[in-house]
Amino acid sequence: MARLIAVDGTETEVSPENGKSFDYKELQRHVGGYAEAKKSADGWVLWDEEAHFKKLEHNPKGSSEARRRGAISMLTVIFGPVLICSDEEMGD
């Protein structure tokens, strides 16, 4: 099951509608826009690639989780919701 991390640190478990893998529209709904996806050692980390320009809030917990998984550098900051999902949920 995938985890959606809100900017306030709240985590919600989410599942693909078809029970197997997310389609792109689902990913967009979860992150709130065009999904930027980065492969991590144990799955995927996704967020709205335009979140900074939309002036969404910084997501400290989501950024920390993405760094821990090796999806972003130590200097990168993610804004808006962050979705953490498995290879299978991404259709790999």
VOVO-48964 format. One record per atom (N, C-alpha, C): x, y, z. Coordinates in pm, whole numbers, padded with zeros to 5 digits, always signed. Each point is the difference from the previous one (the first is absolute). Layout:
N
XYZ/...
This chain:
92
+00084-00118+00000/-00084+00118+00000/+00089+00125+00000/-00036+00097-00081/+00077+00124-00011/-00032+00093+00117/+00094+00092+00026/-00020+00099+00105/+00000+00139-00061/-00100+00080+00036/-00008+00139-00042/+00034+00086+00121/+00106+00082-00012/+00045+00084+00112/-00041+00143-00029/-00089+00054+00082/-00046+00138-00015/+00105+00095+00058/-00013+00129-00033/+00100+00098+00047/+00002+00013+00152/-00109-00036+00068/-00002+00007+00147/+00058-00127+00063/+00048-00093-00084/+00060-00124+00050/-00097-00115+00015/-00127+00026-00022/-00101-00105+00009/+00021-00101-00112/-00008-00128+00034/+00015-00107-00099/-00132-00072-00020/-00031-00028-00126/-00121-00073-00035/+00039-00114-00093/-00053-00118+00025/+00024-00112-00090/-00096+00011-00118/+00054-00018-00121/-00081+00006-00121/+00032-00122-00087/-00099-00041-00078/+00016-00116-00087/-00044+00035-00142/+00058-00065-00099/-00045+00020-00137/-00147-00042-00014/-00074+00071-00083/-00141-00030-00018/-00022-00141-00055/+00092-00046-00084/-00015-00133-00059/+00058-00110+00089/+00054+00039+00116/+00056-00097+00094/+00141-00044-00030/+00058+00049-00110/+00133-00046-00040/+00099+00115-00018/-00027+00088-00097/+00092+00111-00026/-00076+00129-00029/+00061+00111+00038/-00060+00131-00023/+00007+00036-00147/-00103+00067-00050/+00014+00063-00132/+00042+00145+00024/+00041+00068-00108/+00056+00134+00017/-00100+00098+00061/-00126-00010-00037/-00102+00091+00054/-00013-00018+00151/+00009-00123+00048/-00005-00025+00145/+00119+00066+00069/+00119-00018-00059/+00120+00061+00058/-00015+00151+00006/-00052+00059-00107/-00020+00145-00002/-00096+00044+00109/-00107-00075+00021/-00096+00035+00105/+00066-00004+00138/+00084-00100+00023/+00062-00014+00132/+00100+00112+00028/+00079+00038-00100/+00102+00103+00024/-00048+00141-00034/-00113+00011-00067/-00058+00132-00026/+00047+00066-00128/+00056-00074-00093/+00046+00060-00125/+00085-00097-00079/+00085+00055-00086/+00089-00084-00082/+00097-00073+00092/-00004-00132-00004/+00079-00081+00093/+00144-00013-00047/+00092+00043+00086/+00141-00029-00021/+00030-00127+00077/+00057-00098-00066/+00027-00130+00061/+00149-00027+00003/+00050-00036+00116/+00141-00036+00015/+00008-00141+00056/+00078-00083-00066/+00021-00137+00046/+00086+00002+00125/-00038-00078+00097/+00082-00014+00121/+00043-00146+00011/+00080-00028+00099/+00053-00135+00018/-00111-00103+00021/-00111+00044+00057/-00107-00096+00033/-00137+00044-00052/-00003+00069-00112/-00128+00042-00057/+00010+00134-00070/-00102+00083+00018/-00009+00130-00067/-00044+00108+00096/+00045+00123-00027/-00042+00118+00073/-00053+00098-00105/-00121+00052+00023/-00063+00090-00096/-00052+00125+00069/+00002+00112-00074/-00055+00126+00048/-00036+00085-00120/-00070+00110+00023/-00040+00092-00107/+00123+00078-00044/+00039-00017-00125/+00121+00067-00050/-00014+00151-00003/-00123+00052+00004/-00022+00145-00003/-00040+00056+00137/+00013-00080+00105/-00047+00040+00134/+00066+00129+00048/+00129+00016-00026/+00070+00122+00044/-00059+00124-00067/-00029-00012-00130/-00056+00113-00074/-00144+00029+00041/-00068-00101+00050/-00138+00017+00049/-00002+00055+00142/+00120+00020+00055/+00017+00051+00136/-00062-00092+00106/+00012-00132-00025/-00044-00096+00101/+00101-00002+00113/-00043-00047+00115/+00086-00002+00118/+00108-00107-00012/+00111+00025+00068/+00110-00095+00010/-00050-00125+00073/+00045-00116-00043/-00038-00126+00063/+00125-00060+00066/+00027+00039+00126/+00122-00048+00067/+00005-00153+00013/-00110-00062+00039/+00000-00145+00018/+00015-00071-00135/-00070+00048-00101/+00012-00059-00134/+00140+00016-00057/+00059+00119+00021/+00137+00024-00047/+00099-00092+00070/-00016-00014+00131/+00088-00086+00078/-00011-00146-00045/-00122-00045-00024/-00021-00137-00046/+00062-00022-00138/-00015+00098-00089/+00059-00011-00134/+00153-00003+00008/+00059+00081+00088/+00146-00002+00019/+00045-00135+00055/-00071-00050+00099/+00035-00128+00063/+00000-00112-00102/-00089+00008-00096/-00012-00103-00103/+00095+00024-00118/+00073+00112+00002/+00095+00028-00107/-00062+00055-00127/-00125+00049+00008/-00069+00051-00117/+00035+00145-00031/+00046+00074+00100/+00039+00141-00018/+00129+00026+00077/+00066+00109-00035/+00124+00037+00069/-00031+00063+00136/+00103+00015+00079/-00015+00061+00132/-00044+00146-00008/+00023+00065-00113/-00035+00141-00016/-00138+00022-00061/-00062-00105-00049/-00131+00014-00066/-00112+00008+00103/-00095+00088-00027/-00116+00018+00086/-00125-00029-00084/-00091-00079+00053/-00124-00031-00070/-00114+00082+00061/-00083+00052-00089/-00119+00075+00041/-00123-00080-00038/-00103+00007+00081/-00124-00071-00028/+00005-00145+00043/-00107-00075-00029/-00009-00140+00041/+00106-00087-00066/+00040-00105+00071/+00099-00096-00050/-00064-00138+00005/+00013-00074-00110/-00052-00136-00007/+00117-00097-00004/-00001-00097+00089/+00102-00105+00004/-00070-00129-00042/+00051-00063-00105/-00065-00124-00045/+00102-00102-00050/-00047-00121-00015/+00085-00113-00041/+00017-00004-00152/+00093-00082-00044/+00017-00024-00143/-00128-00055-00062/-00063-00093+00070/-00122-00061-00050/-00112+00103-00015/-00011+00091+00095/-00103+00104-00006/+00025+00099-00113/+00126+00008-00045/+00034+00086-00114/-00007-00077-00133/-00030-00129+00007/-00013-00079-00120/+00129-00059-00051/+00105+00001+00083/+00129-00059-00039/-00003-00150+00018/
